[in-house]
Amino acid sequence: MRLVVLMVFLAALASAGPALPAAAEDSYGLTIREHKFIPDTLEVPANARVKLVVKNEDATPEEFDSDNLHREKVVPAGAEAVIYIGPLKPGTYDFKGEYHQDTARGRVIAR
């Protein structure tokens, strides 16, 4: 019975046509240290989806917050979070640390 199920599955998979290649995405790192984003400016390709890996080295949580990127993500103390952005039109996109807005600021530049 298992062999029949496997054969039916493989036949259905083969008739589905060729698989589309997976979309490649660039990965960029941000570190939160002493309530600041390091680096405070990231250059990313325009019109591409990118992955931000945000590592919080502080002893307190911080929230990555961006109105124009439409993203909010709390990054617990000592942890990291993944945030996907884009595809972005060419331009500058600001972000901040919601809990330390006076020092935790940055921007993404899409070129």
The first five atom37 places (N, CA, C, CB, O) and aatype in JSON, in Angstrom:
{
  "aatype": [12, 1, 10, 19, 19, 10, 12, 19, 13, 10, 0, 0, 10, 0, 15, 0, 7, 14, 0, 10, 14, 0, 0, 0, 6, 3, 15, 18, 7, 10, 16, 9, 1, 6, 8, 11, 13, 9, 14, 3, 16, 10, 6, 19, 14, 0, 2, 0, 1, 19, 11, 10, 19, 19, 11, 2, 6, 3, 0, 16, 14, 6, 6, 13, 3, 15, 3, 2, 10, 8, 1, 6, 11, 19, 19, 14, 0, 7, 0, 6, 0, 19, 9, 18, 9, 7, 14, 10, 11, 14, 7, 16, 18, 3, 13, 11, 7, 6, 18, 8, 5, 3, 16, 0, 1, 7, 1, 19, 9, 0, 1],
  "atom_mask": [
    [1, 1, 1, 1, 1],
    [1, 1, 1, 1, 1],
    [1, 1, 1, 1, 1],
    [1, 1, 1, 1, 1],
    [1, 1, 1, 1, 1],
    [1, 1, 1, 1, 1],
    [1, 1, 1, 1, 1],
    [1, 1, 1, 1, 1],
    [1, 1, 1, 1, 1],
    [1, 1, 1, 1, 1],
    [1, 1, 1, 1, 1],
    [1, 1, 1, 1, 1],
    [1, 1, 1, 1, 1],
    [1, 1, 1, 1, 1],
    [1, 1, 1, 1, 1],
    [1, 1, 1, 1, 1],
    [1, 1, 1, 0, 1],
    [1, 1, 1, 1, 1],
    [1, 1, 1, 1, 1],
    [1, 1, 1, 1, 1],
    [1, 1, 1, 1, 1],
    [1, 1, 1, 1, 1],
    [1, 1, 1, 1, 1],
    [1, 1, 1, 1, 1],
    [1, 1, 1, 1, 1],
    [1, 1, 1, 1, 1],
    [1, 1, 1, 1, 1],
    [1, 1, 1, 1, 1],
    [1, 1, 1, 0, 1],
    [1, 1, 1, 1, 1],
    [1, 1, 1, 1, 1],
    [1, 1, 1, 1, 1],
    [1, 1, 1, 1, 1],
    [1, 1, 1, 1, 1],
    [1, 1, 1, 1, 1],
    [1, 1, 1, 1, 1],
    [1, 1, 1, 1, 1],
    [1, 1, 1, 1, 1],
    [1, 1, 1, 1, 1],
    [1, 1, 1, 1, 1],
    [1, 1, 1, 1, 1],
    [1, 1, 1, 1, 1],
    [1, 1, 1, 1, 1],
    [1, 1, 1, 1, 1],
    [1, 1, 1, 1, 1],
    [1, 1, 1, 1, 1],
    [1, 1, 1, 1, 1],
    [1, 1, 1, 1, 1],
    [1, 1, 1, 1, 1],
    [1, 1, 1, 1, 1],
    [1, 1, 1, 1, 1],
    [1, 1, 1, 1, 1],
    [1, 1, 1, 1, 1],
    [1, 1, 1, 1, 1],
    [1, 1, 1, 1, 1],
    [1, 1, 1, 1, 1],
    [1, 1, 1, 1, 1],
    [1, 1, 1, 1, 1],
    [1, 1, 1, 1, 1],
    [1, 1, 1, 1, 1],
    [1, 1, 1, 1, 1],
    [1, 1, 1, 1, 1],
    [1, 1, 1, 1, 1],
    [1, 1, 1, 1, 1],
    [1, 1, 1, 1, 1],
    [1, 1, 1, 1, 1],
    [1, 1, 1, 1, 1],
    [1, 1, 1, 1, 1],
    [1, 1, 1, 1, 1],
    [1, 1, 1, 1, 1],
    [1, 1, 1, 1, 1],
    [1, 1, 1, 1, 1],
    [1, 1, 1, 1, 1],
    [1, 1, 1, 1, 1],
    [1, 1, 1, 1, 1],
    [1, 1, 1, 1, 1],
    [1, 1, 1, 1, 1],
    [1, 1, 1, 0, 1],
    [1, 1, 1, 1, 1],
    [1, 1, 1, 1, 1],
    [1, 1, 1, 1, 1],
    [1, 1, 1, 1, 1],
    [1, 1, 1, 1, 1],
    [1, 1, 1, 1, 1],
    [1, 1, 1, 1, 1],
    [1, 1, 1, 0, 1],
    [1, 1, 1, 1, 1],
    [1, 1, 1, 1, 1],
    [1, 1, 1, 1, 1],
    [1, 1, 1, 1, 1],
    [1, 1, 1, 0, 1],
    [1, 1, 1, 1, 1],
    [1, 1, 1, 1, 1],
    [1, 1, 1, 1, 1],
    [1, 1, 1, 1, 1],
    [1, 1, 1, 1, 1],
    [1, 1, 1, 0, 1],
    [1, 1, 1, 1, 1],
    [1, 1, 1, 1, 1],
    [1, 1, 1, 1, 1],
    [1, 1, 1, 1, 1],
    [1, 1, 1, 1, 1],
    [1, 1, 1, 1, 1],
    [1, 1, 1, 1, 1],
    [1, 1, 1, 1, 1],
    [1, 1, 1, 0, 1],
    [1, 1, 1, 1, 1],
    [1, 1, 1, 1, 1],
    [1, 1, 1, 1, 1],
    [1, 1, 1, 1, 1],
    [1, 1, 1, 1, 1]
  ],
  "atom_positions": [
    [[0.82, -1.2, 0.0], [0.0, 0.0, 0.0], [0.87, 1.27, 0.0], [-0.94, -0.01, 1.21], [0.58, 2.22, -0.73]],
    [[1.93, 1.28, 0.81], [2.81, 2.44, 0.87], [3.46, 2.7, -0.48], [3.89, 2.25, 1.94], [3.63, 3.85, -0.89]],
    [[3.82, 1.63, -1.17], [4.44, 1.77, -2.48], [3.47, 2.42, -3.47], [4.9, 0.41, -3.0], [3.88, 3.25, -4.28]],
    [[2.2, 2.05, -3.41], [1.2, 2.63, -4.3], [1.04, 4.12, -4.0], [-0.16, 1.91, -4.14], [0.99, 4.93, -4.93]],
    [[0.98, 4.47, -2.74], [0.84, 5.88, -2.35], [2.06, 6.67, -2.84], [0.68, 6.01, -0.82], [1.92, 7.77, -3.36]],
    [[3.26, 6.1, -2.68], [4.48, 6.76, -3.12], [4.47, 6.95, -4.64], [5.72, 5.96, -2.69], [4.85, 8.01, -5.13]],
    [[4.04, 5.93, -5.36], [4.01, 6.02, -6.82], [3.01, 7.09, -7.28], [3.65, 4.65, -7.44], [3.29, 7.83, -8.22]],
    [[1.85, 7.17, -6.64], [0.85, 8.18, -6.98], [1.41, 9.57, -6.69], [-0.46, 7.94, -6.2], [1.22, 10.49, -7.48]],
    [[2.08, 9.73, -5.56], [2.67, 11.02, -5.21], [3.73, 11.43, -6.22], [3.28, 10.95, -3.81], [3.74, 12.58, -6.66]],
    [[4.61, 10.52, -6.59], [5.67, 10.84, -7.55], [5.09, 11.17, -8.93], [6.65, 9.67, -7.67], [5.59, 12.06, -9.61]],
    [[4.05, 10.45, -9.33], [3.41, 10.73, -10.62], [2.78, 12.13, -10.61], [2.34, 9.65, -10.95], [2.88, 12.86, -11.59]],
    [[2.14, 12.49, -9.52], [1.53, 13.82, -9.41], [2.6, 14.9, -9.42], [0.68, 13.92, -8.14], [2.43, 15.95, -10.04]],
    [[3.7, 14.63, -8.74], [4.79, 15.59, -8.7], [5.4, 15.79, -10.08], [5.86, 15.13, -7.71], [5.7, 16.92, -10.47]],
    [[5.58, 14.72, -10.82], [6.17, 14.8, -12.16], [5.26, 15.53, -13.13], [6.47, 13.4, -12.69], [5.73, 16.22, -14.03]],
    [[3.96, 15.38, -12.96], [3.03, 16.03, -13.88], [2.84, 17.51, -13.56], [1.69, 15.33, -13.86], [2.22, 18.24, -14.34]],
    [[3.36, 17.97, -12.44], [3.2, 19.37, -12.05], [4.1, 20.29, -12.86], [3.5, 19.53, -10.57], [3.93, 21.51, -12.8]],
    [[5.04, 19.75, -13.59], [5.93, 20.58, -14.4], [7.2, 20.89, -13.65], [0.0, 0.0, 0.0], [7.36, 20.5, -12.49]],
    [[8.11, 21.6, -14.3], [9.38, 21.89, -13.66], [9.2, 22.85, -12.48], [10.36, 22.49, -14.67], [8.36, 23.74, -12.51]],
    [[10.0, 22.64, -11.47], [9.94, 23.5, -10.28], [10.57, 24.84, -10.6], [10.65, 22.84, -9.07], [11.56, 24.92, -11.34]],
    [[10.01, 25.89, -10.05], [10.58, 27.22, -10.21], [11.78, 27.34, -9.29], [9.54, 28.32, -9.91], [11.74, 26.83, -8.16]],
    [[12.83, 27.99, -9.72], [13.98, 28.15, -8.84], [13.62, 29.01, -7.63], [15.16, 28.77, -9.59], [12.82, 29.94, -7.74]],
    [[14.21, 28.69, -6.51], [13.95, 29.46, -5.29], [14.53, 30.85, -5.46], [14.56, 28.76, -4.03], [15.62, 31.02, -6.02]],
    [[13.81, 31.84, -4.97], [14.29, 33.21, -5.05], [15.46, 33.4, -4.08], [13.16, 34.22, -4.73], [15.35, 33.11, -2.89]],
    [[16.55, 33.87, -4.61], [17.71, 34.12, -3.76], [17.48, 35.42, -3.0], [19.03, 34.19, -4.61], [16.88, 36.36, -3.52]],
    [[17.94, 35.46, -1.79], [17.8, 36.68, -1.0], [19.11, 36.96, -0.3], [16.64, 36.56, 0.03], [19.8, 36.06, 0.15]],
    [[19.43, 38.22, -0.23], [20.63, 38.65, 0.46], [20.33, 38.76, 1.94], [21.16, 39.99, -0.11], [19.19, 39.05, 2.33]],
    [[21.34, 38.54, 2.77], [21.19, 38.63, 4.21], [22.11, 39.73, 4.74], [21.5, 37.27, 4.89], [23.26, 39.84, 4.34]],
    [[21.56, 40.54, 5.64], [22.29, 41.65, 6.22], [22.17, 41.59, 7.74], [21.78, 43.01, 5.68], [21.1, 41.29, 8.27]],
    [[23.27, 41.88, 8.43], [23.27, 41.82, 9.87], [23.21, 43.19, 10.52], [0.0, 0.0, 0.0], [23.85, 44.15, 10.06]],
    [[22.43, 43.27, 11.58], [22.37, 44.46, 12.43], [22.61, 43.99, 13.86], [20.98, 45.21, 12.29], [22.09, 42.95, 14.27]],
    [[23.37, 44.74, 14.6], [23.6, 44.43, 16.0], [23.08, 45.58, 16.85], [25.11, 44.18, 16.28], [23.28, 46.75, 16.52]],
    [[22.41, 45.24, 17.93], [21.99, 46.24, 18.92], [22.98, 46.15, 20.08], [20.49, 46.01, 19.41], [23.09, 45.12, 20.75]],
    [[23.7, 47.24, 20.29], [24.7, 47.28, 21.36], [24.66, 48.66, 21.98], [26.14, 46.93, 20.83], [24.74, 49.67, 21.28]],
    [[24.54, 48.71, 23.31], [24.47, 49.97, 24.04], [23.34, 50.85, 23.49], [25.81, 50.73, 23.96], [23.48, 52.06, 23.37]],
    [[22.23, 50.21, 23.17], [21.01, 50.87, 22.69], [21.23, 51.62, 21.38], [20.5, 51.82, 23.75], [20.63, 52.67, 21.15]],
    [[22.09, 51.07, 20.53], [22.34, 51.62, 19.2], [22.35, 50.49, 18.19], [23.69, 52.41, 19.17], [22.69, 49.36, 18.52]],
    [[21.96, 50.8, 16.95], [22.07, 49.85, 15.86], [23.44, 49.99, 15.21], [20.93, 50.05, 14.82], [23.88, 51.1, 14.89]],
    [[24.1, 48.86, 15.02], [25.42, 48.83, 14.38], [25.35, 47.84, 13.22], [26.55, 48.44, 15.41], [25.05, 46.67, 13.44]],
    [[25.6, 48.27, 12.0], [25.8, 49.65, 11.56], [24.48, 50.41, 11.59], [26.41, 49.69, 10.15], [23.41, 49.8, 11.65]],
    [[24.56, 51.71, 11.54], [23.32, 52.5, 11.55], [22.78, 52.75, 10.15], [23.55, 53.83, 12.26], [21.68, 53.28, 9.99]],
    [[23.56, 52.37, 9.13], [23.11, 52.49, 7.74], [23.42, 51.2, 7.0], [23.79, 53.7, 7.03], [24.55, 50.71, 7.02]],
    [[22.4, 50.66, 6.35], [22.56, 49.46, 5.52], [22.2, 49.81, 4.08], [21.68, 48.28, 6.04], [21.16, 50.41, 3.83]],
    [[23.07, 49.44, 3.16], [22.74, 49.59, 1.74], [22.31, 48.23, 1.22], [23.96, 50.16, 0.92], [23.02, 47.24, 1.38]],
    [[21.14, 48.19, 0.59], [20.59, 46.95, 0.06], [20.21, 47.17, -1.39], [19.37, 46.47, 0.9], [20.0, 48.31, -1.82]],
    [[20.1, 46.09, -2.16], [19.68, 46.26, -3.55], [18.2, 46.63, -3.63], [19.96, 44.98, -4.36], [17.37, 46.09, -2.91]],
    [[17.89, 47.56, -4.53], [16.49, 47.91, -4.77], [15.82, 46.74, -5.5], [16.38, 49.23, -5.6], [16.47, 45.95, -6.18]],
    [[14.52, 46.66, -5.34], [13.69, 45.68, -6.05], [14.06, 44.24, -5.72], [13.8, 45.89, -7.53], [13.88, 43.35, -6.56]],
    [[14.56, 44.0, -4.51], [14.91, 42.65, -4.08], [14.43, 42.46, -2.64], [16.44, 42.39, -4.19], [14.44, 43.39, -1.84]],
    [[14.03, 41.26, -2.34], [13.67, 40.9, -0.96], [14.97, 40.61, -0.22], [12.69, 39.67, -0.91], [15.82, 39.88, -0.72]],
    [[15.11, 41.16, 0.97], [16.32, 40.92, 1.76], [15.94, 40.48, 3.17], [17.2, 42.19, 1.8], [14.85, 40.74, 3.67]],
    [[16.9, 39.82, 3.78], [16.71, 39.31, 5.14], [17.62, 40.1, 6.07], [17.02, 37.77, 5.21], [18.83, 40.18, 5.86]],
    [[17.02, 40.67, 7.11], [17.79, 41.33, 8.16], [17.87, 40.38, 9.34], [17.14, 42.7, 8.57], [16.85, 39.87, 9.81]],
    [[19.08, 40.15, 9.83], [19.28, 39.36, 11.04], [19.71, 40.35, 12.11], [20.35, 38.2, 10.84], [20.8, 40.91, 12.06]],
    [[18.83, 40.56, 13.09], [19.06, 41.57, 14.11], [19.43, 40.86, 15.41], [17.8, 42.48, 14.31], [18.63, 40.11, 15.97]],
    [[20.65, 41.1, 15.87], [21.16, 40.47, 17.09], [21.21, 41.51, 18.19], [22.57, 39.84, 16.85], [21.83, 42.57, 18.04]],
    [[20.56, 41.22, 19.31], [20.52, 42.14, 20.45], [21.54, 41.7, 21.49], [19.09, 42.2, 21.06], [21.34, 40.7, 22.18]],
    [[22.62, 42.46, 21.62], [23.65, 42.16, 22.61], [23.4, 42.86, 23.94], [25.02, 42.55, 22.08], [24.15, 42.65, 24.9]],
    [[22.36, 43.67, 24.02], [22.05, 44.38, 25.25], [21.36, 43.46, 26.26], [21.16, 45.59, 24.96], [20.9, 42.36, 25.92]],
    [[21.31, 43.93, 27.5], [20.67, 43.17, 28.58], [19.17, 43.43, 28.66], [21.32, 43.5, 29.91], [18.49, 42.87, 29.53]],
    [[18.66, 44.27, 27.77], [17.23, 44.6, 27.75], [16.69, 44.38, 26.33], [16.99, 46.07, 28.22], [17.46, 44.44, 25.37]],
    [[15.4, 44.14, 26.2], [14.83, 43.97, 24.86], [14.82, 45.29, 24.09], [13.42, 43.4, 24.95], [14.89, 46.37, 24.68]],
    [[14.72, 45.17, 22.79], [14.57, 46.34, 21.93], [13.61, 45.97, 20.81], [15.95, 46.83, 21.35], [13.52, 44.81, 20.41]],
    [[12.88, 46.96, 20.31], [11.96, 46.71, 19.21], [12.48, 47.39, 17.96], [10.54, 47.2, 19.56], [12.66, 48.61, 17.94]],
    [[12.71, 46.62, 16.91], [13.0, 47.17, 15.58], [11.67, 47.69, 15.06], [13.65, 46.1, 14.6], [10.71, 46.93, 14.93]],
    [[11.61, 48.99, 14.76], [10.35, 49.6, 14.36], [10.59, 50.52, 13.17], [9.72, 50.4, 15.53], [11.49, 51.36, 13.19]],
    [[9.79, 50.34, 12.12], [9.9, 51.2, 10.95], [8.53, 51.38, 10.33], [10.89, 50.61, 9.92], [7.9, 50.43, 9.87]],
    [[8.07, 52.63, 10.33], [6.78, 52.93, 9.7], [6.86, 52.74, 8.19], [6.35, 54.37, 10.03], [5.95, 52.15, 7.6]],
    [[7.93, 53.24, 7.56], [7.96, 53.15, 6.11], [8.41, 51.79, 5.57], [8.86, 54.19, 5.57], [8.23, 51.52, 4.38]],
    [[8.98, 50.93, 6.41], [9.23, 49.54, 6.03], [8.07, 48.64, 6.43], [10.54, 49.03, 6.66], [8.0, 47.48, 6.03]],
    [[7.16, 49.18, 7.24], [5.99, 48.44, 7.73], [6.41, 47.19, 8.52], [5.08, 48.03, 6.56], [5.89, 46.1, 8.31]],
    [[7.37, 47.38, 9.44], [7.87, 46.27, 10.25], [8.02, 46.7, 11.7], [9.2, 45.76, 9.7], [8.47, 47.8, 12.0]],
    [[7.63, 45.79, 12.59], [7.86, 45.93, 14.02], [8.23, 44.55, 14.54], [6.6, 46.51, 14.78], [7.53, 43.57, 14.26]],
    [[9.31, 44.47, 15.28], [9.72, 43.17, 15.81], [10.5, 43.39, 17.1], [10.58, 42.39, 14.77], [11.51, 44.09, 17.11]],
    [[10.03, 42.8, 18.18], [10.75, 42.86, 19.45], [11.87, 41.82, 19.41], [9.79, 42.6, 20.67], [11.65, 40.66, 19.05]],
    [[13.06, 42.28, 19.77], [14.22, 41.39, 19.84], [14.6, 41.28, 21.32], [15.42, 41.93, 18.96], [15.12, 42.24, 21.9]],
    [[14.36, 40.13, 21.93], [14.67, 39.98, 23.35], [16.17, 40.16, 23.63], [14.22, 38.61, 23.84], [17.0, 40.02, 22.73]],
    [[16.48, 40.48, 24.86], [17.88, 40.62, 25.29], [18.64, 39.34, 24.99], [17.97, 40.97, 26.8], [18.17, 38.24, 25.29]],
    [[19.82, 39.47, 24.4], [20.67, 38.33, 24.12], [20.17, 37.42, 23.02], [0.0, 0.0, 0.0], [20.67, 36.3, 22.87]],
    [[19.2, 37.85, 22.25], [18.61, 36.99, 21.21], [18.77, 37.66, 19.85], [17.11, 36.72, 21.51], [19.28, 38.77, 19.74]],
    [[18.33, 36.95, 18.83], [18.31, 37.54, 17.51], [16.99, 37.25, 16.83], [19.48, 37.02, 16.65], [16.29, 36.29, 17.16]],
    [[16.66, 38.1, 15.87], [15.41, 37.97, 15.14], [15.69, 38.16, 13.65], [14.36, 39.0, 15.64], [16.63, 38.85, 13.27]],
    [[14.85, 37.54, 12.84], [14.95, 37.68, 11.39], [13.77, 38.51, 10.92], [14.97, 36.28, 10.69], [12.62, 38.26, 11.29]],
    [[14.06, 39.51, 10.1], [13.04, 40.41, 9.56], [13.25, 40.48, 8.06], [13.1, 41.84, 10.22], [14.34, 40.82, 7.6]],
    [[12.23, 40.16, 7.31], [12.3, 40.25, 5.84], [11.73, 41.6, 5.4], [11.53, 39.07, 5.16], [10.68, 42.03, 5.88]],
    [[12.44, 42.26, 4.49], [11.96, 43.52, 3.94], [12.07, 43.47, 2.42], [12.76, 44.72, 4.51], [12.86, 42.7, 1.86]],
    [[11.27, 44.29, 1.77], [11.35, 44.4, 0.32], [10.41, 43.46, -0.39], [0.0, 0.0, 0.0], [9.66, 42.69, 0.22]],
    [[10.48, 43.57, -1.7], [11.36, 44.41, -2.49], [11.05, 45.89, -2.29], [11.24, 44.05, -3.96], [9.9, 46.3, -2.18]],
    [[12.12, 46.68, -2.23], [12.01, 48.12, -1.97], [12.32, 48.91, -3.23], [12.95, 48.54, -0.83], [13.2, 48.55, -4.01]],
    [[11.59, 49.98, -3.41], [11.91, 50.93, -4.47], [13.17, 51.68, -4.02], [10.71, 51.92, -4.76], [13.43, 51.78, -2.82]],
    [[13.96, 52.21, -4.96], [15.13, 52.99, -4.56], [14.72, 54.12, -3.61], [15.85, 53.57, -5.79], [13.74, 54.83, -3.85]],
    [[15.49, 54.28, -2.55], [15.17, 55.32, -1.59], [15.76, 55.02, -0.22], [0.0, 0.0, 0.0], [16.51, 54.06, -0.05]],
    [[15.42, 55.85, 0.73], [15.9, 55.74, 2.11], [14.73, 55.42, 3.02], [16.62, 57.04, 2.57], [13.67, 56.05, 2.93]],
    [[14.92, 54.45, 3.89], [13.88, 53.96, 4.79], [14.44, 53.99, 6.21], [13.41, 52.5, 4.4], [15.42, 53.31, 6.51]],
    [[13.82, 54.78, 7.09], [14.29, 54.92, 8.47], [13.74, 53.81, 9.35], [13.89, 56.28, 9.03], [12.66, 53.28, 9.11]],
    [[14.53, 53.47, 10.39], [14.05, 52.57, 11.43], [14.59, 53.07, 12.77], [14.5, 51.1, 11.16], [15.52, 53.88, 12.83]],
    [[13.97, 52.58, 13.84], [14.39, 53.0, 15.18], [14.16, 51.86, 16.16], [13.61, 54.28, 15.62], [13.46, 50.89, 15.87]],
    [[14.77, 52.02, 17.32], [14.49, 51.14, 18.44], [13.37, 51.79, 19.24], [0.0, 0.0, 0.0], [13.54, 52.87, 19.81]],
    [[12.25, 51.15, 19.27], [11.07, 51.74, 19.92], [11.33, 52.08, 21.39], [9.88, 50.78, 19.8], [10.79, 53.05, 21.91]],
    [[12.16, 51.27, 22.06], [12.38, 51.48, 23.49], [13.49, 52.48, 23.8], [12.7, 50.16, 24.15], [13.59, 52.97, 24.92]],
    [[14.33, 52.8, 22.82], [15.42, 53.75, 23.01], [15.53, 54.64, 21.77], [16.78, 53.01, 23.29], [16.56, 54.65, 21.09]],
    [[14.47, 55.37, 21.48], [14.4, 56.16, 20.25], [15.45, 57.25, 20.16], [13.04, 56.79, 20.13], [15.82, 57.67, 19.06]],
    [[15.95, 57.7, 21.31], [16.94, 58.77, 21.29], [18.3, 58.29, 20.77], [17.1, 59.36, 22.68], [19.05, 59.1, 20.22]],
    [[18.63, 57.01, 20.92], [19.94, 56.51, 20.48], [19.85, 55.42, 19.42], [20.69, 55.97, 21.66], [20.75, 55.32, 18.58]],
    [[18.81, 54.61, 19.43], [18.71, 53.48, 18.5], [17.98, 53.93, 17.23], [17.96, 52.29, 19.16], [16.76, 53.86, 17.13]],
    [[18.79, 54.4, 16.27], [18.23, 54.89, 15.01], [19.08, 54.37, 13.86], [18.17, 56.46, 14.99], [20.27, 54.12, 14.02]],
    [[18.45, 54.22, 12.72], [19.19, 53.78, 11.55], [18.37, 53.98, 10.29], [0.0, 0.0, 0.0], [17.25, 54.5, 10.31]],
    [[18.98, 53.54, 9.19], [18.28, 53.65, 7.91], [18.75, 52.58, 6.95], [18.48, 55.04, 7.29], [19.88, 52.1, 7.03]],
    [[17.86, 52.23, 6.06], [18.15, 51.32, 4.96], [18.12, 52.15, 3.7], [17.12, 50.11, 4.9], [17.17, 52.9, 3.46]],
    [[19.15, 52.02, 2.89], [19.19, 52.71, 1.61], [19.1, 51.65, 0.52], [20.48, 53.59, 1.46], [19.98, 50.8, 0.4]],
    [[18.05, 51.72, -0.26], [17.86, 50.79, -1.39], [18.38, 51.46, -2.65], [16.35, 50.37, -1.55], [17.92, 52.55, -3.01]],
    [[19.32, 50.83, -3.31], [19.91, 51.38, -4.56], [19.73, 50.41, -5.7], [21.41, 51.7, -4.38], [20.15, 50.69, -6.82]]
  ]
}
